[in-house]
Amino acid sequence: MDKARRTTVATVSAAALLAGVAGCSSGPDAADSGEVVVTCATCQESPTDPFLQYNYEAAQRFNEEFAGDFRIETIENPNAGSGDDRLQYYQRLALADDLPDLFQLNSGEIKAMQETGKLHDFASSLEADGDWAASFQDQAFDALTGPEGQIWAIPQQRDAIGIYYNSALLEAAGYDRFPATWDELEDLAAELKQQDKIAIALDGDWATKLMWANLIGTQPGGDEFLGEKIVELEDWGEDPAVVQATERLRDWHVEGYVNADAFSGDFQNAAAPYLTEEAAMVPNGPWFVKTNLTTEAAPGLYEKTGYAPAPGWSDGGQGTVVVSGAGWVSGTTDERKLEAVETFVKFMTSEDEVLAQAQATGANPPVQVDAAATEAADLEPLATGLIEQTADLTYSYPHARVHGPAGLDTSWKNLWPAYVKGDMDTDEFLQRLTDDSASSAQ
């Protein structure tokens, strides 16, 4: 994941963006001191984004440990957190040959940025250090790899992404557990509607496509579509699993099980009704706990919240999205700075740091961690509980954006409202989604 749904979004003019990071790859002259200084555009303090705050504190620990050899210099970057402007911001910097030495991108942004030819390929570093490469979890690099085996990013986390639910609202509707099948979920949704509650809070983008992936991935062969076939098929409507999932997701909107403003593309439109207990369910990653559930916006809600895998179809096989959706990237070509960058990303994927990150953000480590150390770290129980369940689930699969075309997000936001409103049928929607996602990526 990607942390694409974090709530820190800033918008400034293009001129201000470029001015704010002018010369960001150059940094201070380190030749006299012998200390290599690298710029980091996602290591700044943030009172609202726990990932940025963790990065800042980790960078200070790195600077202390490697003082005299390497130093991270923080850039004040208005697009450090996730937002609609971040990709264009870095694309402009790439065009100016002025990318930071270190920054973070999500999988969709990496797909687009690799076309600039300005990202560093970490493949040789991983090949040269077999122990480091072997320390990563399975699928950790799936979302961060180029078409010819390039490794464009070092993963920040590897998460199982589930569905948050309000146990009190479920109990009021007559359910003492989260539904195990999609049919049960729809029965629950109908009961919640009778009680003037929203069953599933969605946003028309990230959260909506999470449920689309769940509906596809919990069918036999669904993981194959979300992996290889999503880029191979010339019409996604040729896959029966995709057709069935798409129509069922549309029907939830038609039946009134979803919030009325579920087309904005803004995750906060999904988060808000859940946080105010107007909605019983919302899909999102483990970071939702730190960014929303344990804030002043949701007093007492954490104690009522459960975190579940996706229901199954008639076979009852449940599943979950498993993904490393974001990672550390580099825009430098300087050999001395690349040595510092590699040292930093190895530091950030050390056992101590991934556990510190998990405690600070709720995200799960991208590397394998000793079980005793994990237990001693006392990690957030909702997230760790889902990770433990994942090992026994019938299905696991990536989010649609991991292997899908880079234009999928934009195309979905443009086409999904018209499809739900009946302006096009399923065949037309899926054909246009396939075509537009591919063409928008070019």
C-alpha positions in Angstrom: 0.0 0.0 0.0 0.2 1.9 -0.4 -0.1 4.9 2.0 -2.0 6.6 -0.8 -5.0 7.2 1.4 -3.2 9.2 4.1 -4.9 12.5 4.9 -2.0 14.9 4.4 -2.7 16.8 1.2 -1.2 20.2 0.1 -1.7 22.2 -3.0 0.7 24.9 -4.1 1.6 26.5 -7.4 4.0 24.8 -9.8 6.5 27.7 -9.4 6.4 27.4 -5.7 6.9 23.6 -5.9 10.0 23.9 -8.0 11.4 26.8 -6.0 10.8 24.9 -2.8 13.2 22.1 -3.8 15.4 23.9 -6.2 18.8 22.3 -6.3 17.5 19.5 -4.1 19.9 16.9 -5.5 23.0 19.0 -4.9 22.9 19.4 -1.1 25.7 21.1 0.9 29.3 20.6 -0.2 30.3 17.6 1.8 33.8 17.2 0.3 35.5 19.3 3.0 34.1 17.3 5.9 34.2 13.9 4.2 30.5 13.5 5.2 28.1 12.5 2.4 24.9 14.5 2.6 21.7 13.2 0.9 18.5 15.1 0.6 15.2 13.5 1.7 11.9 14.9 0.6 9.8 12.6 2.9 11.7 12.9 6.2 10.1 16.0 7.6 8.2 16.5 10.9 4.5 16.2 10.7 1.9 16.5 13.4 -0.8 14.8 11.2 1.0 12.1 9.3 2.5 9.4 11.5 4.6 8.0 8.5 6.3 11.3 7.9 6.9 11.8 11.6 8.4 8.3 11.9 10.6 9.0 8.9 11.8 12.2 10.5 12.7 10.6 13.8 14.4 7.6 12.0 16.5 10.0 10.0 17.7 11.6 13.2 18.7 8.2 14.5 20.5 7.5 11.2 22.4 10.7 11.4 23.5 10.0 14.9 24.6 6.5 14.1 26.5 7.4 10.9 27.7 10.9 11.9 30.8 11.9 10.0 30.1 9.4 7.2 26.5 10.0 6.0 23.8 12.6 6.9 20.2 12.9 5.8 19.1 16.5 5.1 15.4 17.1 5.3 13.6 19.1 2.6 10.4 20.9 3.5 8.2 19.4 0.9 4.5 20.4 0.6 3.9 17.1 -1.3 5.7 14.8 1.1 2.4 13.1 2.1 0.1 11.4 -0.4 -2.1 13.6 -2.6 -3.3 14.1 -6.1 -0.5 16.6 -6.9 2.4 14.5 -5.7 3.1 12.6 -8.9 3.1 15.7 -11.1 5.3 17.4 -8.6 8.0 14.7 -8.9 7.5 14.4 -12.7 8.3 18.1 -13.0 11.4 17.7 -10.8 12.5 14.7 -13.0 12.1 16.8 -16.1 14.3 19.4 -14.5 16.8 16.7 -13.6 16.4 17.8 -10.0 14.9 14.8 -8.1 15.7 14.4 -4.4 18.3 11.8 -3.4 15.6 10.1 -1.3 11.8 10.1 -1.3 8.8 7.8 -1.3 6.3 6.8 -4.0 3.4 4.5 -4.1 3.1 1.7 -6.7 1.0 3.8 -9.2 3.4 6.7 -9.0 6.3 4.3 -9.6 4.7 3.0 -12.7 4.5 6.5 -14.1 7.9 7.8 -12.8 9.8 4.8 -14.3 9.0 6.3 -17.7 11.2 9.3 -16.9 14.3 7.2 -16.7 15.3 9.1 -13.5 14.7 6.5 -10.8 17.6 4.5 -9.4 17.4 0.7 -9.9 18.2 -1.1 -6.6 18.4 -4.6 -8.3 22.2 -4.7 -8.3 22.3 -3.8 -4.6 20.0 -6.6 -3.7 21.9 -9.0 -5.9 25.2 -8.0 -4.2 23.8 -8.6 -0.7 22.0 -11.9 -0.6 21.3 -11.8 3.1 19.6 -8.5 2.8 17.5 -9.6 -0.2 16.5 -12.8 1.6 15.3 -10.9 4.6 12.2 -9.5 2.8 8.8 -11.0 3.0 7.3 -12.8 0.0 5.6 -10.4 -2.4 7.4 -7.5 -0.8 8.6 -6.2 -4.2 5.6 -7.1 -6.4 4.4 -3.5 -6.6 7.8 -2.0 -6.9 9.3 -3.9 -9.8 9.8 -2.8 -13.4 9.0 -4.8 -16.6 12.6 -6.0 -17.0 13.2 -6.9 -13.4 14.2 -3.4 -12.2 13.7 -2.7 -8.5 12.6 0.9 -8.4 11.9 1.0 -4.6 12.8 -0.6 -1.3 9.5 -1.4 0.4 8.4 0.5 3.5 5.8 -2.1 4.6 4.0 -5.3 3.6 0.4 -5.1 4.8 -2.6 -7.3 4.9 -5.5 -4.9 4.1 -8.9 -5.8 5.6 -12.3 -4.3 6.4 -12.9 -2.3 9.6 -16.3 -2.8 11.2 -18.2 -1.4 14.1 -19.1 -4.3 16.3 -21.8 -2.3 18.1 -23.6 -1.5 14.9 -23.3 -5.1 13.8 -24.8 -6.3 17.1 -27.6 -3.8 16.8 -28.4 -5.4 13.4 -28.4 -8.9 14.9 -24.9 -10.0 14.0 -22.4 -11.2 16.6 -19.5 -11.7 14.1 -18.4 -10.2 10.8 -20.1 -11.9 7.7 -18.2 -14.9 6.3 -19.8 -14.7 2.8 -20.8 -11.9 0.5 -24.5 -13.1 0.7 -24.3 -12.6 4.5 -22.7 -9.2 4.1 -25.6 -8.1 1.8 -28.2 -9.4 4.3 -26.4 -7.3 7.0 -26.3 -4.3 4.6 -30.1 -4.6 4.1 -30.7 -4.7 7.8 -28.4 -1.7 8.4 -30.3 0.2 5.7 -33.5 -0.4 7.6 -31.9 1.2 10.6 -30.8 4.2 8.6 -27.2 3.2 8.7 -24.7 3.1 5.9 -23.4 -0.5 5.5 -20.1 0.2 3.6 -18.4 3.5 3.3 -16.5 4.0 0.0 -14.9 6.8 -1.9 -15.0 6.0 -5.6 -11.2 5.4 -5.7 -8.9 3.6 -3.2 -11.5 2.1 -0.9 -13.9 1.2 -3.8 -11.1 -0.6 -5.7 -10.2 -2.4 -2.5 -13.6 -3.9 -2.5 -13.4 -4.6 -6.2 -10.2 -6.5 -5.6 -11.8 -8.4 -2.7 -14.8 -9.4 -4.9 -12.5 -10.5 -7.7 -9.8 -12.1 -5.5 -12.1 -14.3 -3.5 -13.1 -16.2 -6.6 -11.1 -19.0 -8.1 -8.6 -17.5 -10.5 -9.2 -14.0 -9.2 -5.7 -13.6 -8.0 -4.5 -14.5 -11.5 -6.4 -11.6 -13.0 -5.1 -9.2 -10.4 -1.6 -10.4 -11.1 -0.9 -11.2 -14.7 -4.2 -10.9 -16.6 -4.9 -7.3 -15.6 -2.1 -6.3 -18.0 -2.5 -9.1 -20.6 -6.3 -9.0 -21.3 -7.4 -6.5 -23.9 -10.9 -6.4 -22.4 -11.3 -7.1 -18.7 -14.9 -8.1 -19.4 -13.6 -11.4 -20.8 -13.0 -12.6 -17.3 -16.2 -13.9 -15.6 -14.8 -13.2 -12.1 -14.3 -9.5 -13.0 -17.8 -9.2 -14.5 -19.4 -10.8 -11.4 -17.4 -8.6 -9.0 -18.0 -5.4 -10.9 -21.8 -6.0 -11.1 -22.1 -6.9 -7.4 -20.1 -3.8 -6.4 -22.4 -1.6 -8.6 -25.5 -3.2 -7.0 -24.4 -2.1 -3.5 -24.6 1.5 -4.7 -27.9 0.9 -6.5 -29.4 -0.7 -3.4 -28.3 2.1 -1.1 -25.8 0.2 0.9 -23.1 2.8 0.2 -22.7 6.4 1.3 -24.2 8.9 -1.2 -20.9 10.8 -1.7 -19.0 7.6 -2.6 -17.7 9.1 -5.9 -15.4 11.9 -4.8 -12.1 10.0 -5.0 -11.3 11.4 -1.5 -10.9 8.7 1.1 -12.1 11.1 3.8 -15.6 10.8 2.4 -15.4 7.1 3.3 -13.6 7.7 6.6 -15.9 10.3 7.9 -19.2 8.3 8.1 -17.3 5.4 9.7 -15.7 7.7 12.3 -19.0 9.3 13.2 -20.6 5.8 13.5 -23.0 6.4 10.6 -21.4 3.6 8.6 -20.7 0.1 9.8 -17.8 -0.9 7.6 -14.9 0.7 5.7 -12.0 -1.0 4.0 -8.5 0.3 4.5 -5.0 -0.6 5.6 -3.6 -0.9 9.2 -2.4 2.7 9.2 -6.1 3.7 9.5 -5.7 3.0 13.3 -3.1 5.7 13.8 -4.3 8.2 11.3 -8.0 8.1 12.2 -9.3 5.6 14.8 -7.2 6.7 17.7 -7.5 10.4 17.1 -9.8 12.9 18.6 -12.1 12.6 15.6 -13.3 9.2 16.8 -13.6 9.1 20.6 -14.3 5.6 21.9 -14.6 4.0 18.4 -11.4 2.0 18.6 -12.9 -0.2 21.3 -15.8 -1.0 19.1 -13.8 -1.7 16.0 -12.9 -5.1 14.5 -10.7 -5.8 11.5 -11.7 -8.7 9.2 -10.7 -10.4 6.0 -13.0 -10.2 3.0 -16.0 -12.5 2.9 -16.1 -15.4 0.4 -18.5 -16.4 -2.3 -20.5 -19.7 -2.3 -17.4 -21.8 -1.4 -16.9 -19.7 1.7 -13.3 -19.1 1.0 -12.3 -15.7 2.5 -9.4 -13.6 1.4 -7.4 -10.4 1.9 -5.3 -7.9 -0.1 -1.6 -8.4 0.7 0.7 -5.8 -0.7 3.7 -3.6 -0.3 2.4 -0.6 -2.0 5.0 2.1 -1.3 8.7 2.3 -1.0 11.9 4.4 -0.8 13.1 5.6 -4.2 16.2 7.6 -5.2 16.8 10.2 -7.9 20.6 10.5 -7.6 23.2 9.1 -9.9 26.2 10.2 -7.7 28.1 7.1 -6.5 28.9 8.5 -3.1 25.3 9.5 -2.5 24.1 6.1 -3.7 26.3 4.5 -1.1 24.6 6.7 1.5 21.2 5.9 0.1 21.8 2.2 0.2 23.1 2.5 3.8 19.9 4.4 4.7 17.4 2.0 3.2 19.2 -1.0 4.9 19.0 0.9 8.1 15.3 1.5 7.6 14.7 -2.2 6.9 16.6 -3.4 10.0 14.6 -5.2 12.6 14.8 -2.4 15.1 13.5 0.2 12.7 10.7 -1.8 11.1 9.4 -2.6 14.6 9.7 1.1 15.5 7.8 2.0 12.4 5.1 -0.6 13.1 4.6 0.9 16.6 4.5 4.4 15.3 2.3 3.9 12.2 0.6 0.5 12.5 2.1 -0.7 9.2 3.6 -4.2 9.1 7.3 -4.9 8.5 8.4 -5.6 4.9 11.1 -7.9 6.3 11.0 -11.1 8.3 11.2 -10.3 12.0 12.0 -12.6 14.9 8.8 -13.8 16.6 10.0 -13.0 20.1 11.0 -9.4 19.0 7.6 -8.9 17.4 5.8 -10.0 20.6 8.0 -7.9 22.7 7.3 -4.8 20.6 3.6 -5.1 21.5 2.3 -4.1 18.0 -1.2 -2.9 17.3 -3.5 -5.9 17.7 -6.0 -5.2 14.9 -3.3 -5.2 12.3 -1.2 -8.1 13.7 -4.4 -10.1 14.2 -5.3 -9.9 10.5 -1.7 -10.8 9.5 -2.0 -13.9 11.6 -5.3 -14.8 10.0 -3.9 -14.4 6.5 -1.8 -17.5 6.8 -5.0 -19.6 7.0 -7.1 -17.8 4.4 -8.1 -19.5 1.2 -7.2 -16.5 -0.9 -4.6 -13.7 -0.9 -4.1 -11.2 -3.8 -2.8 -7.8 -4.6 -4.7 -4.5 -4.9 -5.8 -3.8 -8.5 -3.4 -0.9 -8.8 -0.3 -3.1 -8.0 -0.1 -4.7 -11.4 -2.7 -2.7 -13.2 -1.9 0.1 -15.7 -0.7 3.4 -14.2 -3.8 5.1 -15.5 -6.3 2.8 -13.6 -6.9 5.3 -10.8 -7.8 8.2 -13.1 -9.9 6.0 -15.4 -11.8 4.4 -12.6 -12.7 7.8 -11.0 -13.9 9.1 -14.4 -15.9 6.0 -15.4 -17.3 4.4 -12.2 -19.9 7.1 -11.5 -21.4 6.9 -14.9 -21.5 3.1 -14.7 -23.2 3.0 -11.4 -25.8 5.6 -12.6 -26.7 3.4 -15.6 -25.1 5.5 -18.3 -23.2 2.5 -19.6 -23.6 -1.3 -19.2 -21.0 -3.7 -17.8 -19.5 -4.6 -21.1 -18.9 -1.0 -22.1 -17.6 0.0 -18.7 -15.0 -2.8 -18.5 -13.9 -2.3 -22.1 -13.5 1.5 -21.6 -11.8 0.9 -18.3 -9.3 -1.4 -19.9 -8.6 0.9 -22.8 -8.5 4.2 -20.9 -6.3 2.8 -18.1 -3.7 1.7 -20.6 -3.9 4.9 -22.7 -3.7 7.1 -19.6 -0.6 5.4 -18.5 1.3 6.4 -21.7 
